[in-house]
Amino acid sequence: MFLKKLFLTGAAASLFGSAVFATDCGPSGQSVRILASDFPAIHAVAGTAEQNCAASASEFTRNHTTEARQIMNAALTPNPAEYTSVIVANSTLTQLMNDGLVRPLNDLVDKYGSNLPKNLMITIDDNIMAVAFMANSQHLFSRTDILKQAGVDSVPATYSEMISAAKAIRDAGIMEYPIVMNMKTGWNVGESFNLVFLAHGGEFFKAGTAEPSVNSAAGIAALNTLKQLVGYAHPDHLTQASNETQAIWEAGEAALGIMWGSRGSVILDDEGSSEKVTSNTVLSSAPSVEPGGLPGATLWWDGFTISKNVSDAEAEATFAALASALNAEMVAANNDDAIWLLEGFKPGAAAAGVSATAQGGAVPYPMLPQIGLLHNALGAELADFLKGDESAEKALADVEAAYITAAKEEGFLQ
């Protein structure tokens, strides 16, 4: 399915609507089955929905997994689908819509969403396809005590400053591997490329087409920057995603990190780490190439969808349960777990990095039907370059070749 238009009204600040939600769980005796990522904020939303509506359901299950993106299409393809809802983000909604696996929500919003702010509706070609509730981005985490110990006077604002700071930390004998990033082979390494590529002014596709344009001066510069960064990362960086990078940070084994803002609250809290780490951790904007340049980041929203291949009664009960969770009480109880796009959110220290990144002009992750194919090609083809086994030009040529093959199979290219 081609995604031609995305209307998400206003910036993040304008999304803090005012609403009061009554607990209406829809038709009783239905099965509610939610697939979601394993983030504290997602647990908060799905858990509140369960607390509100499990008693009226025949069953209420939640599968929070780091593999949600990989399994969602296969899980929603059968009829009936394995799950009645998937909690998604920009790219995963596109992934599901391309296969026609989620249903328009207009009728359910009319029935159960009268108090949902209209600007939370992810609307494509006049169809509401998801309801957003939080924002996210990757950005810089810094240990100010270690920077000071290494003679670095300020938090890095550019990639060159970040690399120089990492070198100073290593040269001072403080840490051999001061940088941590989400670089696991596959989706994560593809996204890490995207961040640096956008900061270098890259365009994923030739204007108005599905023809790739990552094998470019911006793409080569991005790969060279990325390789410099991972030169200060642990040798196992190609196995590390969000859970691993968070653990490394909380263990005090990194001083500079590009990680998800949604990890900020758990990194800053008093569990799983030490006071020395948490009190000296500062969240700031994603780095840019030049001072004041475009942050190396993509802006994301997270929200819920309803599966197409379930009964209308199950769809209704699932929507009602999840809508019931999007209220000020849930936000107040979990304020620091996310950049909530809901009434009652009070930005704190954990929100500073995402807020600064957005204010710096970071762009949303593109909701294009073919973007997932390019992202997959990046994730599959960049490891050899990062290991030093091939040139940047060869790696990007391989990316474009893999993408073109897939895009032709899917009908995006002739």
Secondary structure, DSSP 4 states (H G I P E B T S, - for coil): ------B--S-GGGG-----------SSS-EEEEEE-S-HHHHHHHHHHHHHHGGGSSEEEEEE-TTHHHHHHHHHSSSS-S-SEEEEEHHHHHHHHHTT-B---HHHHHHH-TTS-GGGEEEETTEEEEEEEEEE-EEEEEEHHHHHHTT--S---BHHHHHHHHHHHHHTTS-S--EEE---TTHHHHHHHHHHHHHTT--SB-TTSS-B--SSHHHHHHHHHHHHHHTTB-TTGGG--HHHHHHHHHTT--SEEEEEGGGHHHHHSSSSS-HHHHHTEEEEPPPBSSTT---S-EEEEEEE--BSSS-HHHHHHHHHHHHHH-SHHHHHHTGGGSEE-STT----GGGHHHHHHHHTTPEEPP--TTHHHHHHHHHHHSHHHHTTSS-HHHHHHHHHHHHHHHHHHHTS--
